[in-house]
Amino acid sequence: MMIALISYARSNNYTTIDGWLSRVDYGHKERLYHFYKKFGFEISPNDTKMEFADMKLLLD
């Protein structure tokens, strides 16, 4: 699904995909970081409200 999302975004001229990781999933932090990083997302810690990290993928 992630490959399909990235392909769709590129073919429709999106420049970025961004979002945030929920505090609900904090117990799986390392696994989530690994998953998103393998697709090229940059992850930045952001300890606010429901979030524990922001993520962004810059598309070519």
Contacts in CASP RR format, 6 or more apart in sequence:
PFRMAT RR
TARGET T0000
AUTHOR 0000-0000-0000
METHOD contacts of the structure
MODEL  1
MMIALISYARSNNYTTIDGWLSRVDYGHKERLYHFYKKFGFEISPNDTKM
EFADMKLLLD
2 39 0 8 1.000
3 39 0 8 1.000
5 17 0 8 1.000
6 17 0 8 1.000
6 39 0 8 1.000
6 57 0 8 1.000
6 59 0 8 1.000
9 17 0 8 1.000
9 59 0 8 1.000
10 59 0 8 1.000
10 60 0 8 1.000
14 59 0 8 1.000
15 58 0 8 1.000
15 59 0 8 1.000
16 56 0 8 1.000
16 57 0 8 1.000
16 58 0 8 1.000
16 59 0 8 1.000
17 41 0 8 1.000
17 56 0 8 1.000
17 57 0 8 1.000
17 59 0 8 1.000
18 54 0 8 1.000
18 55 0 8 1.000
18 56 0 8 1.000
18 57 0 8 1.000
19 54 0 8 1.000
19 55 0 8 1.000
19 56 0 8 1.000
20 46 0 8 1.000
20 51 0 8 1.000
20 53 0 8 1.000
20 54 0 8 1.000
20 55 0 8 1.000
21 29 0 8 1.000
21 32 0 8 1.000
21 43 0 8 1.000
21 51 0 8 1.000
21 52 0 8 1.000
21 53 0 8 1.000
21 54 0 8 1.000
21 55 0 8 1.000
22 50 0 8 1.000
22 51 0 8 1.000
22 52 0 8 1.000
23 50 0 8 1.000
23 51 0 8 1.000
23 52 0 8 1.000
24 50 0 8 1.000
25 32 0 8 1.000
26 52 0 8 1.000
29 52 0 8 1.000
29 53 0 8 1.000
33 43 0 8 1.000
33 53 0 8 1.000
36 43 0 8 1.000
36 55 0 8 1.000
37 43 0 8 1.000
39 57 0 8 1.000
40 57 0 8 1.000
41 55 0 8 1.000
41 56 0 8 1.000
41 57 0 8 1.000
42 55 0 8 1.000
42 56 0 8 1.000
42 57 0 8 1.000
42 58 0 8 1.000
43 53 0 8 1.000
43 54 0 8 1.000
43 55 0 8 1.000
44 53 0 8 1.000
44 54 0 8 1.000
44 55 0 8 1.000
44 56 0 8 1.000
45 52 0 8 1.000
45 53 0 8 1.000
46 52 0 8 1.000
46 53 0 8 1.000
46 54 0 8 1.000
END
